[in-house]
C-alpha cells in the first residue's frame, strides 16, 4: 500500500521554484479534499445510474401493455433486460457504500494511527467507487446490446 497520506518530502536540495511550490500546493489540496471528492463522485454515480435505470424502465414498459410487443417472444431481449438491471443495481449498491455514513473508531492522540485510518477510509471509498464504475460501464454496454437486440428483433 502506498504512503499517500505521508507528508510531502522535498527531495531537491535547492529552493523550490514558483512552479515547484505551486505543484506542492496542488497536490496538498488534492490530498486534503480527496474524501470529499470520493463522496461527490459516489453521489454523481448514483445519479447517473438512476438515469440509466429510468431509460431501462422506459424501454421495458414503453407501451400501454406489459410487456411491450418488441419484448414478447424475444428471449435475448428479456435476458438483456435482467442482466442490465442486475448490473445497474449492483453498481448503485457499490456507489451507495462509497457515501454511506458510518462510525469510525479514530484514535485521538496517535497521529500515525490517524494517518493509517485515513488511508483505510480512502481505500475503502476508492475501491467501492471503482467497482461501481466498472459495473456501471458493463450495465451501459448491456443496455446498448439490449437496444440492438430489440432493433434486430423488430
C-alpha positions as CSV (number, residue, x, y, z in Angstrom):
1,X,0.0,0.0,0.0
2,X,1.3,3.4,-0.9
3,X,2.0,6.1,1.7
4,X,-0.4,8.5,0.0
5,X,-1.1,10.4,3.3
6,X,2.5,10.9,4.3
7,X,3.8,14.5,4.5
8,X,5.3,15.8,1.3
9,X,9.1,15.4,1.3
10,X,11.1,17.8,-0.8
11,X,13.9,15.9,-2.4
12,X,15.6,18.8,-4.2
13,X,18.5,20.4,-2.3
14,X,17.8,23.8,-3.7
15,X,14.9,26.2,-3.1
16,X,11.7,25.4,-5.0
17,X,10.8,27.5,-7.9
18,X,7.4,29.2,-8.2
19,X,6.2,26.3,-10.3
20,X,7.5,23.7,-7.8
21,X,5.7,25.5,-4.9
22,X,2.6,25.6,-7.0
23,X,2.8,21.8,-7.7
24,X,3.3,21.1,-4.0
25,X,0.2,23.2,-3.2
26,X,-1.9,21.5,-5.9
27,X,-1.1,18.0,-4.5
28,X,-1.6,19.1,-0.9
29,X,-5.0,20.5,-1.8
30,X,-5.9,17.3,-3.7
31,X,-5.0,15.2,-0.8
32,X,-6.9,17.3,1.7
33,X,-10.1,17.2,-0.5
34,X,-9.9,13.5,-1.5
35,X,-12.6,12.2,0.8
36,X,-15.0,14.9,-0.3
37,X,-14.2,14.2,-4.0
38,X,-14.9,10.5,-3.5
39,X,-18.2,11.2,-1.8
40,X,-19.2,13.6,-4.5
41,X,-18.2,11.1,-7.2
42,X,-20.3,8.5,-5.4
43,X,-23.3,10.8,-5.4
44,X,-22.8,11.6,-9.1
45,X,-22.5,7.9,-9.9
46,X,-25.8,7.2,-8.2
47,X,-27.5,10.0,-10.2
48,X,-26.2,8.5,-13.5
49,X,-27.2,5.0,-12.6
50,X,-30.7,6.3,-11.6
51,X,-31.0,8.0,-15.0
52,X,-30.0,4.8,-16.9
53,X,-32.4,2.7,-14.8
54,X,-35.1,5.2,-15.9
55,X,-34.1,4.6,-19.5
56,X,-34.2,0.8,-19.0
57,X,-37.7,1.2,-17.4
58,X,-38.8,3.2,-20.4
59,X,-37.6,0.5,-22.8
60,X,-39.3,-2.3,-20.9
61,X,-42.6,-0.6,-20.2
62,X,-42.9,1.7,-23.2
63,X,-46.4,0.6,-24.4
64,X,-49.8,0.5,-22.7
65,X,-49.5,-3.2,-22.3
66,X,-46.7,-5.0,-20.4
67,X,-44.5,-6.4,-21.8
68,X,-44.3,-4.3,-24.9
69,X,-44.7,-6.1,-28.3
70,X,-41.0,-5.9,-29.1
71,X,-40.2,-7.9,-25.9
72,X,-42.8,-10.6,-26.4
73,X,-41.2,-13.7,-27.8
74,X,-37.8,-12.0,-27.7
75,X,-35.9,-14.1,-25.2
76,X,-32.5,-12.4,-25.8
77,X,-34.0,-9.0,-25.1
78,X,-35.7,-10.3,-21.9
79,X,-32.4,-11.7,-20.8
80,X,-30.6,-8.4,-21.5
81,X,-33.2,-6.5,-19.5
82,X,-32.5,-8.7,-16.5
83,X,-28.7,-8.6,-16.9
84,X,-28.8,-4.8,-17.4
85,X,-31.0,-4.3,-14.3
86,X,-28.7,-6.5,-12.2
87,X,-25.5,-4.7,-13.3
88,X,-27.1,-1.3,-12.6
89,X,-28.4,-2.3,-9.2
90,X,-25.1,-3.7,-8.2
91,X,-23.4,-0.6,-9.4
92,X,-25.8,1.5,-7.3
93,X,-25.2,-0.6,-4.2
94,X,-21.4,-0.2,-4.5
95,X,-21.8,3.6,-5.0
96,X,-24.1,3.8,-2.0
97,X,-21.4,2.0,0.1
98,X,-19.0,4.8,-1.0
99,X,-21.1,7.5,0.5
100,X,-22.8,5.5,3.3
101,X,-22.3,7.2,6.7
102,X,-20.5,5.0,9.2
103,X,-18.9,5.3,12.6
104,X,-15.1,5.5,12.6
105,X,-13.0,4.5,15.5
106,X,-10.4,7.2,15.2
107,X,-7.6,7.4,17.8
108,X,-7.5,10.9,19.1
109,X,-3.9,11.3,20.1
110,X,-2.0,9.0,17.8
111,X,-1.2,10.8,14.5
112,X,0.4,7.7,13.0
113,X,-2.8,5.7,13.6
114,X,-4.9,8.6,12.3
115,X,-3.0,8.5,9.1
116,X,-3.5,4.7,8.7
117,X,-7.2,5.1,9.4
118,X,-7.5,7.9,6.8
119,X,-5.7,5.7,4.3
120,X,-8.1,2.8,5.1
121,X,-11.2,5.0,4.7
122,X,-9.9,6.4,1.4
123,X,-9.0,3.0,0.1
124,X,-12.5,1.7,1.0
125,X,-14.2,4.5,-0.7
126,X,-12.0,4.3,-3.8
127,X,-12.5,0.5,-4.1
128,X,-16.3,0.7,-4.0
129,X,-16.3,3.7,-6.4
130,X,-14.1,1.8,-8.8
131,X,-16.3,-1.3,-8.6
132,X,-19.4,0.9,-9.2
133,X,-17.7,2.4,-12.2
134,X,-16.9,-1.0,-13.7
135,X,-20.4,-2.3,-13.1
136,X,-22.0,0.9,-14.5
137,X,-19.9,0.6,-17.7
138,X,-20.9,-3.1,-18.0
139,X,-24.5,-2.2,-17.4
140,X,-24.3,0.5,-20.1
141,X,-22.8,-2.0,-22.5
142,X,-25.6,-4.4,-21.7
143,X,-28.2,-1.6,-22.3
144,X,-26.6,-0.9,-25.7
145,X,-26.8,-4.6,-26.5
146,X,-30.4,-4.7,-25.4
147,X,-31.3,-1.8,-27.7
148,X,-29.5,-3.6,-30.6
149,X,-31.4,-6.9,-29.8
150,X,-34.7,-5.0,-29.8
151,X,-33.9,-3.3,-33.1
152,X,-32.8,-6.5,-34.7
153,X,-36.0,-8.3,-33.4
154,X,-38.4,-5.7,-34.9
